[in-house]
């Protein structure tokens, strides 16, 4: 997958790339208690989330929404939509994230 600028660095318990191709990537991210993926957006790609364990929360701005997912549930965040990812009540969680199609970047949101 083509890489663009990265505005955030993840400091999380686990980040495993399961599959990567020319225009798509599949990762499993593990968040320990108190960890998160900070507010950011992607210029070109959609993030598709599938909760694997715990309760996953994906918050978005413009439109403002809060997706609270149990294992097996999913949601997608389109390009140019700021989002923040964490466990419910900042508890541990694990999720699959599918990213593509396009150049991958992440732009920090203040």
Biopython code that builds the backbone (N, CA, C, O; Angstrom):
import numpy as np
from Bio.PDB.StructureBuilder import StructureBuilder

atoms = [
    (1, "UNK", "N", (0.844, -1.175, 0.000)),
    (1, "UNK", "CA", (0.000, 0.000, 0.000)),
    (1, "UNK", "C", (0.888, 1.237, 0.000)),
    (1, "UNK", "O", (1.862, 1.303, 0.751)),
    (2, "UNK", "N", (0.563, 2.203, -0.826)),
    (2, "UNK", "CA", (1.348, 3.437, -0.877)),
    (2, "UNK", "C", (1.189, 4.217, 0.415)),
    (2, "UNK", "O", (0.105, 4.268, 0.995)),
    (3, "UNK", "N", (2.278, 4.823, 0.857)),
    (3, "UNK", "CA", (2.281, 5.586, 2.102)),
    (3, "UNK", "C", (2.383, 7.074, 1.823)),
    (3, "UNK", "O", (3.123, 7.509, 0.941)),
    (4, "UNK", "N", (1.624, 7.848, 2.594)),
    (4, "UNK", "CA", (1.711, 9.296, 2.568)),
    (4, "UNK", "C", (2.266, 9.777, 3.900)),
    (4, "UNK", "O", (2.928, 9.018, 4.607)),
    (5, "UNK", "N", (2.001, 11.031, 4.247)),
    (5, "UNK", "CA", (2.484, 11.604, 5.503)),
    (5, "UNK", "C", (1.779, 10.987, 6.696)),
    (5, "UNK", "O", (0.597, 10.652, 6.633)),
    (6, "UNK", "N", (2.518, 10.843, 7.778)),
    (6, "UNK", "CA", (1.948, 10.352, 9.033)),
    (6, "UNK", "C", (2.014, 11.462, 10.066)),
    (6, "UNK", "O", (3.085, 11.983, 10.377)),
    (7, "UNK", "N", (0.842, 11.814, 10.595)),
    (7, "UNK", "CA", (0.769, 12.879, 11.582)),
    (7, "UNK", "C", (0.707, 12.370, 13.001)),
    (7, "UNK", "O", (0.903, 13.133, 13.948)),
    (8, "UNK", "N", (0.431, 11.061, 13.162)),
    (8, "UNK", "CA", (0.372, 10.478, 14.508)),
    (8, "UNK", "C", (1.200, 9.199, 14.521)),
    (8, "UNK", "O", (1.357, 8.524, 13.504)),
    (9, "UNK", "N", (1.717, 8.893, 15.685)),
    (9, "UNK", "CA", (2.414, 7.642, 15.928)),
    (9, "UNK", "C", (1.629, 6.905, 17.003)),
    (9, "UNK", "O", (1.265, 7.492, 18.022)),
    (10, "UNK", "N", (1.370, 5.634, 16.783)),
    (10, "UNK", "CA", (0.594, 4.856, 17.747)),
    (10, "UNK", "C", (1.496, 4.283, 18.832)),
    (10, "UNK", "O", (2.512, 3.651, 18.544)),
    (11, "UNK", "N", (1.113, 4.510, 20.065)),
    (11, "UNK", "CA", (1.773, 3.908, 21.219)),
    (11, "UNK", "C", (0.756, 2.977, 21.864)),
    (11, "UNK", "O", (0.112, 3.315, 22.856)),
    (12, "UNK", "N", (0.632, 1.783, 21.264)),
    (12, "UNK", "CA", (-0.384, 0.835, 21.710)),
    (12, "UNK", "C", (0.260, -0.529, 21.943)),
    (12, "UNK", "O", (1.395, -0.770, 21.531)),
    (13, "UNK", "N", (-0.467, -1.401, 22.599)),
    (13, "UNK", "CA", (0.041, -2.718, 22.972)),
    (13, "UNK", "C", (0.332, -3.605, 21.774)),
    (13, "UNK", "O", (1.353, -4.293, 21.760)),
    (14, "UNK", "N", (-0.543, -3.611, 20.761)),
    (14, "UNK", "CA", (-0.323, -4.505, 19.636)),
    (14, "UNK", "C", (-0.734, -3.921, 18.302)),
    (14, "UNK", "O", (-1.761, -3.252, 18.184)),
    (15, "UNK", "N", (0.099, -4.188, 17.286)),
    (15, "UNK", "CA", (-0.177, -3.755, 15.916)),
    (15, "UNK", "C", (0.372, -4.836, 14.996)),
    (15, "UNK", "O", (1.578, -4.908, 14.763)),
    (16, "UNK", "N", (-0.511, -5.672, 14.476)),
    (16, "UNK", "CA", (-0.101, -6.775, 13.616)),
    (16, "UNK", "C", (-0.652, -6.584, 12.210)),
    (16, "UNK", "O", (-1.859, -6.419, 12.033)),
    (17, "UNK", "N", (0.214, -6.606, 11.220)),
    (17, "UNK", "CA", (-0.244, -6.578, 9.837)),
    (17, "UNK", "C", (-0.513, -8.011, 9.413)),
    (17, "UNK", "O", (0.397, -8.840, 9.384)),
    (18, "UNK", "N", (-1.755, -8.297, 9.087)),
    (18, "UNK", "CA", (-2.143, -9.647, 8.659)),
    (18, "UNK", "C", (-2.018, -9.808, 7.157)),
    (18, "UNK", "O", (-1.689, -10.885, 6.660)),
    (19, "UNK", "N", (-2.281, -8.732, 6.443)),
    (19, "UNK", "CA", (-2.276, -8.819, 4.992)),
    (19, "UNK", "C", (-2.071, -7.419, 4.435)),
    (19, "UNK", "O", (-2.603, -6.445, 4.966)),
    (20, "UNK", "N", (-1.289, -7.326, 3.352)),
    (20, "UNK", "CA", (-1.112, -6.034, 2.710)),
    (20, "UNK", "C", (-0.894, -6.251, 1.216)),
    (20, "UNK", "O", (-0.141, -7.131, 0.799)),
    (21, "UNK", "N", (-1.572, -5.425, 0.427)),
    (21, "UNK", "CA", (-1.437, -5.474, -1.017)),
    (21, "UNK", "C", (-1.149, -4.088, -1.556)),
    (21, "UNK", "O", (-0.816, -3.173, -0.803)),
    (22, "UNK", "N", (-1.279, -3.941, -2.856)),
    (22, "UNK", "CA", (-0.973, -2.667, -3.505)),
    (22, "UNK", "C", (-1.881, -1.538, -3.035)),
    (22, "UNK", "O", (-1.443, -0.390, -2.964)),
    (23, "UNK", "N", (-3.142, -1.841, -2.711)),
    (23, "UNK", "CA", (-4.069, -0.774, -2.337)),
    (23, "UNK", "C", (-4.967, -1.117, -1.156)),
    (23, "UNK", "O", (-6.009, -0.488, -0.969)),
    (24, "UNK", "N", (-4.574, -2.113, -0.351)),
    (24, "UNK", "CA", (-5.388, -2.482, 0.808)),
    (24, "UNK", "C", (-4.510, -3.131, 1.865)),
    (24, "UNK", "O", (-3.503, -3.769, 1.561)),
    (25, "UNK", "N", (-4.924, -2.949, 3.130)),
    (25, "UNK", "CA", (-4.181, -3.501, 4.260)),
    (25, "UNK", "C", (-5.169, -4.013, 5.307)),
    (25, "UNK", "O", (-6.240, -3.433, 5.488)),
    (26, "UNK", "N", (-4.811, -5.097, 5.994)),
    (26, "UNK", "CA", (-5.597, -5.638, 7.101)),
    (26, "UNK", "C", (-4.682, -5.729, 8.321)),
    (26, "UNK", "O", (-3.661, -6.416, 8.285)),
    (27, "UNK", "N", (-5.047, -5.034, 9.400)),
    (27, "UNK", "CA", (-4.267, -5.028, 10.637)),
    (27, "UNK", "C", (-5.157, -5.415, 11.807)),
    (27, "UNK", "O", (-6.365, -5.177, 11.789)),
    (28, "UNK", "N", (-4.548, -6.014, 12.824)),
    (28, "UNK", "CA", (-5.225, -6.233, 14.097)),
    (28, "UNK", "C", (-4.525, -5.358, 15.116)),
    (28, "UNK", "O", (-3.316, -5.468, 15.319)),
    (29, "UNK", "N", (-5.297, -4.481, 15.760)),
    (29, "UNK", "CA", (-4.764, -3.587, 16.785)),
    (29, "UNK", "C", (-5.296, -4.004, 18.142)),
    (29, "UNK", "O", (-6.472, -4.335, 18.288)),
    (30, "UNK", "N", (-4.418, -3.986, 19.131)),
    (30, "UNK", "CA", (-4.772, -4.326, 20.505)),
    (30, "UNK", "C", (-4.514, -3.110, 21.377)),
    (30, "UNK", "O", (-3.401, -2.584, 21.417)),
    (31, "UNK", "N", (-5.544, -2.671, 22.069)),
    (31, "UNK", "CA", (-5.441, -1.536, 22.983)),
    (31, "UNK", "C", (-5.563, -2.038, 24.411)),
    (31, "UNK", "O", (-6.544, -2.699, 24.755)),
    (32, "UNK", "N", (-4.578, -1.734, 25.246)),
    (32, "UNK", "CA", (-4.653, -2.034, 26.671)),
    (32, "UNK", "C", (-5.497, -0.950, 27.350)),
    (32, "UNK", "O", (-5.863, 0.045, 26.725)),
    (33, "UNK", "N", (-5.795, -1.151, 28.610)),
    (33, "UNK", "CA", (-6.560, -0.161, 29.373)),
    (33, "UNK", "C", (-5.881, 1.199, 29.268)),
    (33, "UNK", "O", (-4.678, 1.318, 29.498)),
    (34, "UNK", "N", (-6.660, 2.229, 28.918)),
    (34, "UNK", "CA", (-6.162, 3.589, 28.827)),
    (34, "UNK", "C", (-5.555, 3.966, 27.488)),
    (34, "UNK", "O", (-5.261, 5.140, 27.264)),
    (35, "UNK", "N", (-5.358, 3.001, 26.585)),
    (35, "UNK", "CA", (-4.773, 3.301, 25.280)),
    (35, "UNK", "C", (-5.850, 3.694, 24.268)),
    (35, "UNK", "O", (-7.024, 3.359, 24.422)),
    (36, "UNK", "N", (-5.416, 4.415, 23.225)),
    (36, "UNK", "CA", (-6.344, 4.852, 22.187)),
    (36, "UNK", "C", (-5.596, 5.101, 20.885)),
    (36, "UNK", "O", (-4.366, 5.137, 20.847)),
    (37, "UNK", "N", (-6.367, 5.270, 19.829)),
    (37, "UNK", "CA", (-5.853, 5.800, 18.566)),
    (37, "UNK", "C", (-6.372, 7.229, 18.529)),
    (37, "UNK", "O", (-7.577, 7.436, 18.384)),
    (38, "UNK", "N", (-5.477, 8.240, 18.659)),
    (38, "UNK", "CA", (-5.927, 9.630, 18.792)),
    (38, "UNK", "C", (-6.678, 10.153, 17.565)),
    (38, "UNK", "O", (-6.668, 9.539, 16.498)),
    (39, "UNK", "N", (-7.323, 11.293, 17.749)),
    (39, "UNK", "CA", (-8.071, 11.926, 16.664)),
    (39, "UNK", "C", (-7.186, 12.117, 15.440)),
    (39, "UNK", "O", (-6.079, 12.649, 15.534)),
    (40, "UNK", "N", (-7.688, 11.676, 14.292)),
    (40, "UNK", "CA", (-6.985, 11.818, 13.021)),
    (40, "UNK", "C", (-7.967, 11.566, 11.880)),
    (40, "UNK", "O", (-9.105, 11.160, 12.115)),
    (41, "UNK", "N", (-7.531, 11.804, 10.663)),
    (41, "UNK", "CA", (-8.326, 11.428, 9.494)),
    (41, "UNK", "C", (-7.386, 10.966, 8.394)),
    (41, "UNK", "O", (-6.172, 11.144, 8.484)),
    (42, "UNK", "N", (-7.962, 10.369, 7.350)),
    (42, "UNK", "CA", (-7.215, 9.918, 6.181)),
    (42, "UNK", "C", (-7.752, 10.670, 4.966)),
    (42, "UNK", "O", (-8.963, 10.834, 4.819)),
    (43, "UNK", "N", (-6.867, 11.117, 4.113)),
    (43, "UNK", "CA", (-7.253, 11.909, 2.959)),
    (43, "UNK", "C", (-8.019, 11.083, 1.930)),
    (43, "UNK", "O", (-9.027, 11.543, 1.394)),
    (44, "UNK", "N", (-7.544, 9.859, 1.648)),
    (44, "UNK", "CA", (-8.102, 9.055, 0.553)),
    (44, "UNK", "C", (-8.805, 7.772, 0.968)),
    (44, "UNK", "O", (-9.700, 7.310, 0.261)),
    (45, "UNK", "N", (-8.426, 7.193, 2.087)),
    (45, "UNK", "CA", (-8.883, 5.831, 2.376)),
    (45, "UNK", "C", (-10.038, 5.773, 3.370)),
    (45, "UNK", "O", (-10.271, 6.699, 4.147)),
    (46, "UNK", "N", (-10.743, 4.662, 3.315)),
    (46, "UNK", "CA", (-11.782, 4.338, 4.286)),
    (46, "UNK", "C", (-11.200, 3.372, 5.302)),
    (46, "UNK", "O", (-10.461, 2.459, 4.935)),
    (47, "UNK", "N", (-11.525, 3.562, 6.582)),
    (47, "UNK", "CA", (-11.195, 2.608, 7.635)),
    (47, "UNK", "C", (-12.440, 1.788, 7.919)),
    (47, "UNK", "O", (-13.496, 2.343, 8.222)),
    (48, "UNK", "N", (-12.324, 0.472, 7.825)),
    (48, "UNK", "CA", (-13.428, -0.428, 8.173)),
    (48, "UNK", "C", (-13.005, -1.191, 9.427)),
    (48, "UNK", "O", (-11.985, -1.881, 9.423)),
    (49, "UNK", "N", (-13.782, -1.067, 10.490)),
    (49, "UNK", "CA", (-13.472, -1.658, 11.790)),
    (49, "UNK", "C", (-14.360, -2.863, 12.060)),
    (49, "UNK", "O", (-15.550, -2.850, 11.748)),
    (50, "UNK", "N", (-13.768, -3.913, 12.647)),
    (50, "UNK", "CA", (-14.518, -5.066, 13.150)),
    (50, "UNK", "C", (-14.006, -5.321, 14.567)),
    (50, "UNK", "O", (-12.817, -5.574, 14.762)),
    (51, "UNK", "N", (-14.896, -5.255, 15.548)),
    (51, "UNK", "CA", (-14.505, -5.504, 16.935)),
    (51, "UNK", "C", (-14.234, -7.003, 17.113)),
    (51, "UNK", "O", (-15.037, -7.844, 16.708)),
    (52, "UNK", "N", (-13.088, -7.320, 17.726)),
    (52, "UNK", "CA", (-12.727, -8.712, 17.982)),
    (52, "UNK", "C", (-12.911, -9.101, 19.445)),
    (52, "UNK", "O", (-13.354, -10.211, 19.744)),
    (53, "UNK", "N", (-12.571, -8.185, 20.363)),
    (53, "UNK", "CA", (-12.777, -8.466, 21.785)),
    (53, "UNK", "C", (-12.936, -7.156, 22.540)),
    (53, "UNK", "O", (-12.461, -6.108, 22.103)),
    (54, "UNK", "N", (-13.612, -7.232, 23.679)),
    (54, "UNK", "CA", (-13.917, -6.036, 24.444)),
    (54, "UNK", "C", (-15.028, -5.257, 23.766)),
    (54, "UNK", "O", (-15.723, -5.777, 22.894)),
    (55, "UNK", "N", (-15.188, -4.010, 24.170)),
    (55, "UNK", "CA", (-16.172, -3.101, 23.570)),
    (55, "UNK", "C", (-15.387, -1.980, 22.907)),
    (55, "UNK", "O", (-14.681, -1.224, 23.575)),
    (56, "UNK", "N", (-15.516, -1.878, 21.585)),
    (56, "UNK", "CA", (-14.782, -0.893, 20.790)),
    (56, "UNK", "C", (-15.643, 0.339, 20.568)),
    (56, "UNK", "O", (-16.832, 0.226, 20.270)),
    (57, "UNK", "N", (-15.045, 1.514, 20.712)),
    (57, "UNK", "CA", (-15.742, 2.775, 20.453)),
    (57, "UNK", "C", (-14.996, 3.514, 19.346)),
    (57, "UNK", "O", (-13.791, 3.747, 19.442)),
    (58, "UNK", "N", (-15.731, 3.879, 18.292)),
    (58, "UNK", "CA", (-15.191, 4.704, 17.213)),
    (58, "UNK", "C", (-16.030, 5.980, 17.195)),
    (58, "UNK", "O", (-17.216, 5.956, 16.868)),
    (59, "UNK", "N", (-15.390, 7.091, 17.554)),
    (59, "UNK", "CA", (-16.074, 8.385, 17.556)),
    (59, "UNK", "C", (-15.677, 9.140, 16.302)),
    (59, "UNK", "O", (-14.528, 9.058, 15.865)),
    (60, "UNK", "N", (-16.622, 9.879, 15.713)),
    (60, "UNK", "CA", (-16.331, 10.690, 14.534)),
    (60, "UNK", "C", (-16.800, 12.121, 14.749)),
    (60, "UNK", "O", (-17.653, 12.403, 15.590)),
    (61, "UNK", "N", (-16.212, 13.012, 13.960)),
    (61, "UNK", "CA", (-16.632, 14.417, 13.893)),
    (61, "UNK", "C", (-17.068, 14.673, 12.464)),
    (61, "UNK", "O", (-16.487, 14.129, 11.525)),
    (62, "UNK", "N", (-18.070, 15.484, 12.300)),
    (62, "UNK", "CA", (-18.537, 15.950, 10.980)),
    (62, "UNK", "C", (-18.748, 14.814, 9.999)),
    (62, "UNK", "O", (-18.031, 14.754, 9.000)),
    (63, "UNK", "N", (-19.677, 13.921, 10.223)),
    (63, "UNK", "CA", (-20.736, 14.022, 11.226)),
    (63, "UNK", "C", (-20.292, 13.474, 12.585)),
    (63, "UNK", "O", (-19.504, 12.532, 12.671)),
    (64, "UNK", "N", (-20.821, 14.091, 13.639)),
    (64, "UNK", "CA", (-20.545, 13.625, 14.992)),
    (64, "UNK", "C", (-21.339, 12.341, 15.231)),
    (64, "UNK", "O", (-22.559, 12.308, 15.070)),
    (65, "UNK", "N", (-20.619, 11.289, 15.618)),
    (65, "UNK", "CA", (-21.262, 9.999, 15.901)),
    (65, "UNK", "C", (-20.381, 9.220, 16.864)),
    (65, "UNK", "O", (-19.186, 9.481, 16.998)),
    (66, "UNK", "N", (-21.003, 8.260, 17.526)),
    (66, "UNK", "CA", (-20.270, 7.357, 18.412)),
    (66, "UNK", "C", (-20.768, 5.945, 18.117)),
    (66, "UNK", "O", (-21.932, 5.623, 18.355)),
    (67, "UNK", "N", (-19.881, 5.117, 17.602)),
    (67, "UNK", "CA", (-20.207, 3.726, 17.287)),
    (67, "UNK", "C", (-19.636, 2.865, 18.404)),
    (67, "UNK", "O", (-18.419, 2.806, 18.578)),
    (68, "UNK", "N", (-20.497, 2.199, 19.159)),
    (68, "UNK", "CA", (-20.066, 1.313, 20.236)),
    (68, "UNK", "C", (-20.334, -0.110, 19.768)),
    (68, "UNK", "O", (-21.478, -0.489, 19.517)),
    (69, "UNK", "N", (-19.255, -0.899, 19.654)),
    (69, "UNK", "CA", (-19.358, -2.217, 19.030)),
    (69, "UNK", "C", (-18.949, -3.340, 19.962)),
    (69, "UNK", "O", (-17.968, -3.245, 20.699)),
    (70, "UNK", "N", (-19.731, -4.404, 19.906)),
    (70, "UNK", "CA", (-19.410, -5.664, 20.579)),
    (70, "UNK", "C", (-18.625, -6.534, 19.588)),
    (70, "UNK", "O", (-18.601, -6.232, 18.395)),
    (71, "UNK", "N", (-17.987, -7.604, 20.064)),
    (71, "UNK", "CA", (-17.290, -8.495, 19.139)),
    (71, "UNK", "C", (-18.202, -8.946, 17.994)),
    (71, "UNK", "O", (-19.341, -9.360, 18.209)),
    (72, "UNK", "N", (-17.668, -8.854, 16.776)),
    (72, "UNK", "CA", (-18.403, -9.221, 15.578)),
    (72, "UNK", "C", (-19.100, -8.061, 14.907)),
    (72, "UNK", "O", (-19.479, -8.171, 13.741)),
    (73, "UNK", "N", (-19.284, -6.947, 15.604)),
    (73, "UNK", "CA", (-19.940, -5.786, 15.002)),
    (73, "UNK", "C", (-18.913, -4.931, 14.267)),
    (73, "UNK", "O", (-17.717, -4.986, 14.552)),
    (74, "UNK", "N", (-19.411, -4.130, 13.304)),
    (74, "UNK", "CA", (-18.492, -3.374, 12.461)),
    (74, "UNK", "C", (-19.044, -2.006, 12.106)),
    (74, "UNK", "O", (-20.240, -1.741, 12.232)),
    (75, "UNK", "N", (-18.143, -1.145, 11.658)),
    (75, "UNK", "CA", (-18.517, 0.166, 11.129)),
    (75, "UNK", "C", (-17.403, 0.619, 10.193)),
    (75, "UNK", "O", (-16.310, 0.053, 10.198)),
    (76, "UNK", "N", (-17.683, 1.634, 9.395)),
    (76, "UNK", "CA", (-16.695, 2.182, 8.473)),
    (76, "UNK", "C", (-16.651, 3.699, 8.619)),
    (76, "UNK", "O", (-17.675, 4.341, 8.851)),
    (77, "UNK", "N", (-15.462, 4.257, 8.481)),
    (77, "UNK", "CA", (-15.251, 5.701, 8.536)),
    (77, "UNK", "C", (-14.695, 6.125, 7.178)),
    (77, "UNK", "O", (-13.608, 5.694, 6.793)),
    (78, "UNK", "N", (-15.431, 6.966, 6.451)),
    (78, "UNK", "CA", (-14.988, 7.373, 5.114)),
    (78, "UNK", "C", (-13.818, 8.365, 5.159)),
    (78, "UNK", "O", (-13.503, 8.910, 6.217)),
    (79, "UNK", "N", (-13.181, 8.592, 4.012)),
    (79, "UNK", "CA", (-12.087, 9.561, 3.945)),
    (79, "UNK", "C", (-12.519, 10.937, 4.452)),
    (79, "UNK", "O", (-13.687, 11.315, 4.364)),
    (80, "UNK", "N", (-11.549, 11.667, 4.980)),
    (80, "UNK", "CA", (-11.713, 13.044, 5.452)),
    (80, "UNK", "C", (-12.682, 13.173, 6.621)),
    (80, "UNK", "O", (-13.211, 14.257, 6.870)),
    (81, "UNK", "N", (-12.917, 12.086, 7.334)),
    (81, "UNK", "CA", (-13.758, 12.112, 8.529)),
    (81, "UNK", "C", (-12.867, 11.858, 9.742)),
    (81, "UNK", "O", (-12.306, 10.772, 9.888)),
    (82, "UNK", "N", (-12.740, 12.856, 10.606)),
    (82, "UNK", "CA", (-11.909, 12.709, 11.802)),
    (82, "UNK", "C", (-12.500, 11.640, 12.704)),
    (82, "UNK", "O", (-13.716, 11.575, 12.889)),
    (83, "UNK", "N", (-11.623, 10.790, 13.275)),
    (83, "UNK", "CA", (-12.095, 9.736, 14.163)),
    (83, "UNK", "C", (-11.086, 9.450, 15.276)),
    (83, "UNK", "O", (-9.889, 9.713, 15.157)),
    (84, "UNK", "N", (-11.632, 8.896, 16.367)),
    (84, "UNK", "CA", (-10.904, 8.603, 17.604)),
    (84, "UNK", "C", (-11.365, 7.223, 18.034)),
    (84, "UNK", "O", (-12.567, 6.963, 18.086)),
    (85, "UNK", "N", (-10.430, 6.332, 18.345)),
    (85, "UNK", "CA", (-10.761, 4.927, 18.599)),
    (85, "UNK", "C", (-10.238, 4.527, 19.977)),
    (85, "UNK", "O", (-9.092, 4.815, 20.322)),
    (86, "UNK", "N", (-11.092, 3.857, 20.765)),
    (86, "UNK", "CA", (-10.701, 3.435, 22.112)),
    (86, "UNK", "C", (-11.670, 2.375, 22.608)),
    (86, "UNK", "O", (-12.708, 2.132, 21.992)),
    (87, "UNK", "N", (-11.328, 1.752, 23.714)),
    (87, "UNK", "CA", (-12.238, 0.823, 24.361)),
    (87, "UNK", "C", (-13.268, 1.595, 25.170)),
    (87, "UNK", "O", (-12.998, 2.700, 25.639)),
    (88, "UNK", "N", (-14.448, 1.010, 25.333)),
    (88, "UNK", "CA", (-15.479, 1.669, 26.141)),
    (88, "UNK", "C", (-14.954, 1.841, 27.561)),
    (88, "UNK", "O", (-14.407, 0.907, 28.146)),
    (89, "UNK", "N", (-15.124, 3.031, 28.106)),
    (89, "UNK", "CA", (-14.591, 3.403, 29.422)),
    (89, "UNK", "C", (-13.080, 3.205, 29.480)),
    (89, "UNK", "O", (-12.518, 2.972, 30.551)),
    (90, "UNK", "N", (-12.422, 3.299, 28.317)),
    (90, "UNK", "CA", (-10.970, 3.139, 28.172)),
    (90, "UNK", "C", (-10.487, 1.752, 28.607)),
    (90, "UNK", "O", (-9.338, 1.588, 29.017)),
    (91, "UNK", "N", (-11.369, 0.764, 28.516)),
    (91, "UNK", "CA", (-11.025, -0.624, 28.838)),
    (91, "UNK", "C", (-10.286, -1.253, 27.654)),
    (91, "UNK", "O", (-10.332, -0.709, 26.551)),
    (92, "UNK", "N", (-9.609, -2.382, 27.858)),
    (92, "UNK", "CA", (-8.915, -3.059, 26.759)),
    (92, "UNK", "C", (-9.881, -3.517, 25.667)),
    (92, "UNK", "O", (-11.043, -3.821, 25.933)),
    (93, "UNK", "N", (-9.375, -3.559, 24.432)),
    (93, "UNK", "CA", (-10.145, -4.083, 23.314)),
    (93, "UNK", "C", (-9.184, -4.471, 22.197)),
    (93, "UNK", "O", (-8.007, -4.113, 22.210)),
    (94, "UNK", "N", (-9.716, -5.207, 21.240)),
    (94, "UNK", "CA", (-8.940, -5.601, 20.061)),
    (94, "UNK", "C", (-9.853, -5.512, 18.853)),
    (94, "UNK", "O", (-11.036, -5.844, 18.928)),
    (95, "UNK", "N", (-9.283, -5.053, 17.719)),
    (95, "UNK", "CA", (-10.108, -4.904, 16.524)),
    (95, "UNK", "C", (-9.306, -5.144, 15.258)),
    (95, "UNK", "O", (-8.090, -4.960, 15.214)),
    (96, "UNK", "N", (-10.024, -5.557, 14.242)),
    (96, "UNK", "CA", (-9.493, -5.689, 12.892)),
    (96, "UNK", "C", (-9.798, -4.388, 12.176)),
    (96, "UNK", "O", (-10.909, -3.866, 12.265)),
    (97, "UNK", "N", (-8.806, -3.864, 11.462)),
    (97, "UNK", "CA", (-9.039, -2.670, 10.663)),
    (97, "UNK", "C", (-8.598, -2.955, 9.233)),
    (97, "UNK", "O", (-7.463, -3.363, 8.982)),
    (98, "UNK", "N", (-9.517, -2.733, 8.310)),
    (98, "UNK", "CA", (-9.250, -2.880, 6.883)),
    (98, "UNK", "C", (-9.122, -1.475, 6.322)),
    (98, "UNK", "O", (-9.998, -0.636, 6.531)),
    (99, "UNK", "N", (-8.031, -1.219, 5.610)),
    (99, "UNK", "CA", (-7.767, 0.118, 5.092)),
    (99, "UNK", "C", (-7.489, 0.066, 3.597)),
    (99, "UNK", "O", (-6.716, -0.774, 3.138)),
    (100, "UNK", "N", (-8.112, 0.955, 2.838)),
    (100, "UNK", "CA", (-7.892, 1.042, 1.401)),
    (100, "UNK", "C", (-9.096, 1.716, 0.807)),
    (100, "UNK", "O", (-10.039, 2.011, 1.541)),
    (101, "UNK", "N", (-9.117, 1.951, -0.357)),
    (101, "UNK", "CA", (-8.193, 1.895, -1.471)),
    (101, "UNK", "C", (-7.643, 3.294, -1.649)),
    (101, "UNK", "O", (-8.407, 4.258, -1.602)),
    (102, "UNK", "N", (-6.331, 3.438, -1.854)),
    (102, "UNK", "CA", (-5.730, 4.741, -2.066)),
    (102, "UNK", "C", (-4.432, 4.864, -1.320)),
    (102, "UNK", "O", (-3.923, 3.879, -0.785)),
    (103, "UNK", "N", (-3.884, 6.067, -1.275)),
    (103, "UNK", "CA", (-2.637, 6.332, -0.567)),
    (103, "UNK", "C", (-2.969, 6.480, 0.912)),
    (103, "UNK", "O", (-3.870, 7.234, 1.279)),
    (104, "UNK", "N", (-2.231, 5.750, 1.768)),
    (104, "UNK", "CA", (-2.457, 5.807, 3.208)),
    (104, "UNK", "C", (-1.714, 6.999, 3.808)),
    (104, "UNK", "O", (-0.517, 7.176, 3.583)),
    (105, "UNK", "N", (-2.429, 7.798, 4.561)),
    (105, "UNK", "CA", (-1.823, 8.837, 5.388)),
    (105, "UNK", "C", (-2.645, 8.915, 6.656)),
    (105, "UNK", "O", (-3.720, 8.322, 6.744)),
    (106, "UNK", "N", (-2.145, 9.643, 7.634)),
    (106, "UNK", "CA", (-2.975, 9.992, 8.786)),
    (106, "UNK", "C", (-2.617, 11.399, 9.189)),
    (106, "UNK", "O", (-1.449, 11.735, 9.388)),
    (107, "UNK", "N", (-3.643, 12.211, 9.306)),
    (107, "UNK", "CA", (-3.491, 13.627, 9.601)),
    (107, "UNK", "C", (-4.035, 13.860, 11.004)),
    (107, "UNK", "O", (-5.215, 13.624, 11.265)),
    (108, "UNK", "N", (-3.178, 14.320, 11.902)),
    (108, "UNK", "CA", (-3.595, 14.573, 13.272)),
    (108, "UNK", "C", (-4.641, 15.682, 13.324)),
    (108, "UNK", "O", (-4.599, 16.637, 12.549)),
    (109, "UNK", "N", (-5.569, 15.533, 14.247)),
    (109, "UNK", "CA", (-6.608, 16.535, 14.476)),
    (109, "UNK", "C", (-6.433, 17.015, 15.902)),
    (109, "UNK", "O", (-6.406, 16.200, 16.824)),
    (110, "UNK", "N", (-6.313, 18.337, 16.110)),
    (110, "UNK", "CA", (-6.051, 18.908, 17.420)),
    (110, "UNK", "C", (-7.104, 18.709, 18.438)),
    (110, "UNK", "O", (-6.959, 19.162, 19.573)),
]
sb = StructureBuilder()
sb.init_structure("model")
sb.init_model(0)
sb.init_chain("A")
sb.init_seg("    ")
for serial, (resi, resn, name, xyz) in enumerate(atoms, 1):
    if name == "N":
        sb.init_residue(resn, " ", resi, " ")
    sb.init_atom(name, np.array(xyz, "f"), 0.0, 1.0, " ", f" {name:<3s}", serial, name[0])
structure = sb.get_structure()
